[in-house]
Amino acid sequence: MPCLLIAAPLFFAAGGAQAQSGEIRCSVTENGAPARGTVSVTQNGKEVGAGSCGATLSVPVGKCKVTLRLDGTVDNPSQVVDVEVRPGQTSPVTVDFKTGVLEVRIESKAQSGTGLVTVTRGAERIGTLGSGVAARLSAGTYQVVVRLGGQERRYDLELRPGQRRLIRAQF
């Protein structure tokens, strides 16, 4: 009998701990179509969970910040959503990312060699691309600098959701 008295409080304590968690199920879309993404959940500045979107993620109850990221984009966009997680419940979080595709082709009759394409937004360098490589970026305004053999071409462009832009940099 003494064993039952000791085990009972442990059993109820374990059950109480489970009731103090909830779940987050995230989904990510890109221009309205299903997409792949990741999720990170923080409470009071501390990460309490992370994983891939589509699966449920068990987290402590309370207010939290859910950061969703879109996979496969050059600029690695993210969106943060405030969520209240309730005991034993699943909180859905859905975010739609607006993106377009940018491709830069370096064309030269006089020069051969590898060119360099740099993409910036404001003062932030987003990344570099190779000639003929299509890259997904968040919709927005970008500056594209193409360099080949000491020469340079600059382009300003507005990339709208779902748009595919091709820049032909001729040297």
LINQUIZI-V234698 format. One record per residue. N is the residue number from 0. RES is the residue in one letter. SS is DSSP state (hx for helix, st for strand, lp for the rest). OMEGA is omega in degrees with one decimal (NA if undefined). NEAR is the number of other ideal C-beta (glycine too) atoms within 12 Angstrom. Layout:
BEGIN
n = {N	N}
res = {RES	RES}
ss = {SS	SS}
omega = {OMEGA	OMEGA}
near = {NEAR	NEAR}
END
This chain:
BEGIN
n = {0	1	2	3	4	5	6	7	8	9	10	11	12	13	14	15	16	17	18	19	20	21	22	23	24	25	26	27	28	29	30	31	32	33	34	35	36	37	38	39	40	41	42	43	44	45	46	47	48	49	50	51	52	53	54	55	56	57	58	59	60	61	62	63	64	65	66	67	68	69	70	71	72	73	74	75	76	77	78	79	80	81	82	83	84	85	86	87	88	89	90	91	92	93	94	95	96	97	98	99	100	101	102	103	104	105	106	107	108	109	110	111	112	113	114	115	116	117	118	119	120	121	122	123	124	125	126	127	128	129	130	131	132	133	134	135	136	137	138	139	140	141	142	143	144	145	146	147	148	149	150	151	152	153	154	155	156	157	158	159	160	161	162	163	164	165	166	167	168	169	170}
res = {M	P	C	L	L	I	A	A	P	L	F	F	A	A	G	G	A	Q	A	Q	S	G	E	I	R	C	S	V	T	E	N	G	A	P	A	R	G	T	V	S	V	T	Q	N	G	K	E	V	G	A	G	S	C	G	A	T	L	S	V	P	V	G	K	C	K	V	T	L	R	L	D	G	T	V	D	N	P	S	Q	V	V	D	V	E	V	R	P	G	Q	T	S	P	V	T	V	D	F	K	T	G	V	L	E	V	R	I	E	S	K	A	Q	S	G	T	G	L	V	T	V	T	R	G	A	E	R	I	G	T	L	G	S	G	V	A	A	R	L	S	A	G	T	Y	Q	V	V	V	R	L	G	G	Q	E	R	R	Y	D	L	E	L	R	P	G	Q	R	R	L	I	R	A	Q	F}
ss = {lp	hx	hx	hx	hx	hx	hx	hx	hx	hx	hx	hx	hx	hx	hx	hx	hx	hx	hx	lp	st	st	st	st	st	st	st	st	st	st	lp	lp	st	st	st	lp	st	st	st	st	st	st	st	lp	lp	st	st	st	st	st	st	st	lp	lp	lp	st	st	st	st	st	lp	st	st	st	st	st	st	st	st	st	lp	lp	lp	lp	lp	lp	lp	st	st	st	st	st	st	st	st	lp	lp	lp	lp	st	st	st	st	st	st	st	st	lp	st	st	st	st	st	st	st	st	st	lp	lp	lp	lp	lp	lp	lp	lp	st	st	st	st	st	st	lp	lp	st	st	st	st	st	st	lp	lp	lp	lp	st	st	st	st	st	lp	st	st	st	st	st	st	st	st	st	lp	lp	st	st	st	st	st	st	st	st	st	lp	lp	lp	lp	st	st	st	st	st	st	st	lp}
omega = {179.3	179.7	-180.0	-179.8	178.8	-176.4	-177.2	179.0	178.6	179.4	-179.0	177.3	179.3	178.4	178.1	179.5	179.7	-179.5	-179.7	175.3	176.4	-178.8	172.3	173.9	-178.7	172.1	-177.5	172.6	178.1	-174.9	176.9	-179.6	178.9	-178.0	178.7	-179.9	178.2	-177.9	173.0	-177.3	178.3	172.4	-179.2	177.0	-178.1	178.0	-179.2	178.1	177.9	177.9	178.8	176.7	-179.2	177.3	176.6	-178.2	179.7	-179.4	176.9	178.0	177.9	179.4	179.2	175.1	-179.1	179.2	177.6	178.6	177.8	178.9	169.0	178.9	-177.6	-174.5	175.0	-176.1	176.6	174.1	-178.8	-179.8	174.2	-176.2	172.7	179.5	-178.4	-177.2	175.4	-178.3	176.4	178.2	177.3	176.1	-179.4	179.4	176.4	178.0	178.2	-177.1	172.9	-179.3	177.3	173.3	178.0	176.3	177.7	-178.3	-178.6	175.4	-174.1	-174.1	169.8	-178.6	-177.8	176.2	179.3	179.0	178.4	-179.7	177.5	173.4	-174.1	179.1	-175.4	175.3	-177.0	-179.2	178.0	180.0	171.2	179.0	177.3	179.7	178.1	-177.6	175.8	179.3	172.0	175.6	180.0	-178.6	-177.7	170.5	-179.1	178.2	-179.8	-179.7	175.8	175.2	178.6	177.2	-175.9	173.1	-179.7	-179.4	170.6	-179.7	174.4	179.6	-178.5	179.3	178.5	-176.7	173.8	-178.5	176.4	174.0	175.0	179.9	-176.5	179.0	NA}
near = {7	7	10	10	11	12	13	14	13	14	15	14	14	13	15	15	15	17	16	18	28	30	29	42	28	37	28	35	24	31	24	16	16	17	29	23	35	28	42	29	40	25	24	12	9	15	19	28	32	23	25	21	34	23	19	24	32	25	37	28	26	23	20	33	28	40	31	39	29	35	23	21	32	35	30	23	31	22	27	18	27	18	35	20	34	20	21	16	19	20	31	22	35	24	28	25	36	26	36	31	28	39	29	38	25	32	20	21	9	11	17	13	15	17	32	24	36	26	38	25	25	13	7	17	17	29	25	21	33	20	28	19	21	23	32	35	39	34	28	29	22	34	25	39	27	33	25	26	17	10	19	18	26	19	25	18	27	18	35	20	22	18	21	19	29	22	33	18	29	19	22}
END
